[in-house]
Amino acid sequence: MRTTVSVIKADVGSIAGHHKPHPKMMELASGKLAEAENTGLIKSGYATHCGDDIILVMSHGKGEDNPEIHGLAWNIFREITEKVAKPMKLYGAGQDLLSDAFSGNVRGLGPGVAEIEFEERKSDPVIVFAADKTEPGAWNIPLYRIFASPENTAGLVIDPTLHDGFKFEVLDLVESWSVLLKTPEELYDLVALLGTVGRYAVSKVYRASDGEPAAAASTTRLSLIAGRYVGKDDPVMIVRAQAGFPAVGEVLAAFATPFIVSGWMRGSHRGPLMPVSFRRGQNVVSFFDGPPRVMAMGWQVSNGRLVGQDGVEPVDLFEDPFWDTVRNKAAELALTLRTMGEFEPARLGHEEMEYTTLPQVIERLKPRFKPIETKK
């Protein structure tokens, strides 16, 4: 049977700055998903959060970009904003809802979206990643490692079903165009684009041999929608694993060496992406509103439903003590970068600061700038 997994997220308010959503917000989200399941709108649903972002994971048979599914998510976020976040005066109430003009799709309205439709296999493991305090380009390195690097994914070398490689749909987030690149033949071209993480981001990955969808990632840039800094994009991603795709362990291995991403404090700094355990309560931010973090939720998909370890409750794939070592490395990198204060590269470069409050500082100082006199 054909199944769609939709992951839609938004920051609509949190306690104590950017720390976490209020429990009543999560209760409302979970209750609305349960209602949608009871009415048959979705097959299964799960609400969680990463940092201050609420994440709705839904399985259904309605395909991608379905107005009913997107409308469900939009109405949940609006109701949470109006009934909980605003009355409690939570920080950033309704922050990611940039428009009231919902017309069947939340794309371009603020919430981040990752969706993938596929024909169910005999066994279909799916991993949903959610990050906080970073941007869509944060997925470039792990997606490259998972689907294009034999140093990370042994199956690319020794598994005949992976040997033909994968196709990457890459989006230009500034000019709004996309290109499809195949690996390993176009590997260098792929890296040339993905290395510019603030502009190019992977939207979809397909198996080259038959076009089967392998991964989907959100590509929303809030600042480009609003024309100003309105919070970081905090992307989500779906990855299918095993039996013709990289193994779960290969997918997770892409996060074993912390890499530097943009975002963090005020969306204006670089920091390490730290894999965190949501069962241990590590999916909240603190130090300098960070560091940027990522959580990994594992399910089996069966007959259109998300199957977890306790009903729909997902497996916490970064709970293993192994990841403590990675977290410690990420913390050390974060401390090292913070010793630089407001100097690049700890702070973002000039072009990336365009949508922050820095231009207001420059504008205020403009009258005091004088031309440099050159001696003849």
N, C-alpha and C positions, 0 to 999 in steps of 0.2 A: 504494500500500500504506500501511497505518497503521503509524506508527513512534512510539515513545516515547523521549524523551531524559530521563534521570534524573540529577540532580546531587545527591550526598549528601556532606556534609563533616563532619569532627569534629576537634577538638584532642585528641589522645591522647598527647602528649608532645613535647618539643623539646629541642634543645641550647642551652646557655648562656641559660637563661631562656626568653623567648618568641621566640627568633631564628628557628629553622627546624627541621623534623623531621630526624632522623638519616637518612643515605642508606639504611641497612638497612631502615628503616621504609618508605621509598618503594619499595625493591626488592621487599619482601614484598607491598605493595599491588599493584604492577604485575604480579607473578607470579600473584597470585590472580585478577586480572581476565583475564589470559591463559588461565588454566585454565578460567574461566567461559565464555570465548569458544570454547575448544576443545570444551567439552561442549555448546555450543549454548544455554546459559542466557542469554547476551547476544550481540548481533551484533558489538559492538565496545566497547572500554573504554579509558579513559585515566586515569592517576593523576598528580596534581601537588600542589602546595601553594601557599598564599598565606600568608606569614608562618608561623605555627606550626600552621596547619590543613591537614590532608590532605583533598584533594578527589577524589572518584571521579566520573568522567563516564562514563555508560553509555548505549548505545543498544540497544533491544530491541523486541519486538512484544507485550509482555505488559500494556501499559496502566499507568496511574498507580496508586500504592499497592499494587503487586503484592508479596505476601509473599515470593516467591522473590528478587526484586531487593532488597528491603529487608533480607531475611535475609542475602544475600550481603554487602551493605555492613556490616551489624552484625557479622557474623562476622569480616570483614577487620579492622575496628577493634578488636574484642576480641582477635584473635590478635596484632595489632601491639602492643597494650598488654601482653599477657602474655609474649610471646616476645622483644620487643625493648625497649620503653620501660621496663618495670619492672626487668628484669635490669640495664639500663644506668643505672638511677636517673635517667632523664631527667626534666626538669621537667614537672610537670603530667601524669604518666602516667595515662592513662584519664580525664582531666579532664571531657570532654564525655559520658561514658557514665554517666548519672545513675541508671540502674536496670538490674537484670539481668532484668527481666520482659519480655523481648521476646516479643510475641505476634502477629507478622506485619507489624508496622509500626514504624518507628523514630521516627515523630512523637510528641513528648511525652517521649522518652527522652533527649534531649540533642542528637543530630546534627541539622544543618540539612538541609532537603530542598526542592528545586525540581524539578518535573516537568512535562512538557508532551507531550501526545499529539496527533498530527495526521496528516492524509492527506498524503503527500508530493506536492509540486508538481513541475513540470517541472525547477525548480532551487530548492533550499531551503537558503539560507545561515542558519546558526544561530550566535549569539554567546553564550558563557557568561562571565559576569562573576563574579569572586570578590573579596570584600573582607576585610580583616583589621583588627582593633581598632575595630570599630564595630557597629551594630545594624541590624535590618531596615528601620527608617525611613530609613536612608541611601539607599535606592532611590527614595524618594518624589520627590525633585527630578528625577533623570534620567528616571524613567518619565513624570512629568508633561511634561517637556521633549520627550521622544521622541514620545509619543502624543497630546499635547494642545496643545503650544505651536507656533504657526506661525512664531514667531521662530526656533525651533530646527529644525523640520521643515517645509521648504518644500512637501513633498508634500501636507501637509494642505490647502494652498491650491491647488496647480496639478495634482495628480494626482487624477483623478476617482474612482479606486478607494479613495482615502483620505478623500474629501470627506464621507462620512457619519459619520466620527469613530470613537471607540472606547469600549468599556465597561470600567470599572475595578471590580474586586472589591476592596473595602477592608475590612480586618479591624480590629476593636477588640481589641488585644492584651491588654487588662485584663479586659474584660467578656465576651470570646469570642463576639462576634457579627460579622456581616459585612453589607455593603450594596453593591449594584451601582449605579454611577453612570455615566451616559452623557455624553460630551462631543461637541460643544461645548455642548449644551443645559444641562447641569448642572455646567459648569466651575467656577462660583463655589462650589458646594457641595463639589465635589471638593477644591478648594484649602483650603477651610475645615477639612476633616478632615486632609488630608495635611500641613498646616502644623504639626500637633501630632505630630511625628515619633516621639516616645517612646511614643505610645499607638496611633496609627493607621498602618497599613502596607499597601501594595498586595500582594495575593497573586497575582492573575491579571489579565491584560488581554486583551480579545477585540475583534475587528473588529466594529463595530456592524452592518454591512450583512448579515452572515451568521453571526455568532457564532464565526468561526474564531479559535482561540487564537493570540495574538500574543506573550505573555510570561508567565513564571511566576517567582515569587520566594519564597525561604524566609522564614518569619515566626516562627521559634523565638525565644523570649525565655528564656534559660537561668535568669535570676534568678527569673522567675515560676514556673518548674518547681521549682527547688530551694528557693525562699524565702530565698535569700541570694546574695551575689556569688560566682559560680563561673567567672568569665571572661566576656568579651564574646561576642556572638552570631555575629559574623563571617559575614554573610549571603552567599548565592549567588543568581544570577539567570540565566534563559535568555531570550533575545530572538530572535525570528525576523525576518528582514530581506528587503527587495526584493520586487518583484512583488506588490503589494497590501499591503505593509507599508512602514514607513520604510526608506530606503536605509541600508546599513551606515555610510556617512559621516554620515548624520543621527543614527543611533544613537550613534555615538562623539562627535558634536558636543556631546551633553548633558553630557560630562565636561570640556569645554574650558575652562570657568571653574571653578576650585576652589570648592567650597562646604563649609560647616562641618558636621561630623557629631559625634555623641556617641560616646564610647568612650575610645580612646587609653590612656594610662597608668592601670592598675588599673580600667579601665572607668569612670573618674570625671571625665573631662575632654573638652573640645571641641577639635577640630582639623580642618584641611582634609583632604578626601579626595584623595589624590595618585594619578593614573593612573601605573602603573609597567609596565616591560617585564620579563617573566619571562625572556626570552632574555639580557638584560643582567644578570640576577641581582638585579633590583630588588624582587623579590617577597619580601623579608625586611625585618624591622623593626630599628631601632637607636635613633635619637634619641628619648629619653623613651618607649621601647618603641613607636615609630611613625616618622613620623606615620601616621595611618590611610591605607591604600592600597587600590587596586583594580586588578586585571589583567583583560584581555579576551582570550579565546581564540576564534578563528574557525574554523568547519568548514563544509563542505557535507554535507548528509545525502543519501545515495544508497542505495536499496534496504536501508534499515534500518541502514546503517553510517555512522560518522563518517569523513569523508574530509578528511585534512589535507594538508600540503605534503610530508610524508614518512610515508606510511602514515597512522596516526592522529594524528601530531604536529600540533597546531593552529598556525594562523597567530597570531603575536604582534601584535595590533592596536594596541598602544600603543608599538611599537618605533620607529615613525617619529620622526625628529629633531624634528618639530613639537612633540611632547609634552614635549620638554626644557624649552621655554618654560613650559608649564603646570606642570611639576614644580618649576621655579624659583619660580614664583608661590606654589605650595603651600608650599614651604620657607620663603619669606618670611612667609607668614601664620602658619605654625607657630611661627617664632621670635617673632613679635609677640605671639601668644597666651601663649607661655611667659614673657614679661616680666611678666605679671600674676600669676605664681605661683599660689597657692591661693585666688584671688579669682574670684568669678563675673564674667563668663560664661566665663572660661577653665576653671573647674571647674564641674561640673554643678550645677543648682539643687537645692534642699533635697529635693523629692519624688523626684528621680532618684537621690539619694544614699542612699535608704532601704535599698537592698540591698547597700551597700558596708560597710566597717568603720567609717564615721563614726558610726553609732548607738552603737557600743561606746564611743567617746570621749565622746559626750553622756551616756551612762549613768554613766560614771565620774565625770563632773563634777556630776551631779544633786544629790548631797548638799550641794554648795557654793553652789547657787543659792538666793537669798533673795527673798522677795516684795518688790515695790517699795512703799514707804510713800508715800502721797499726803497732802499737807497739806490740811487742811480750812479 
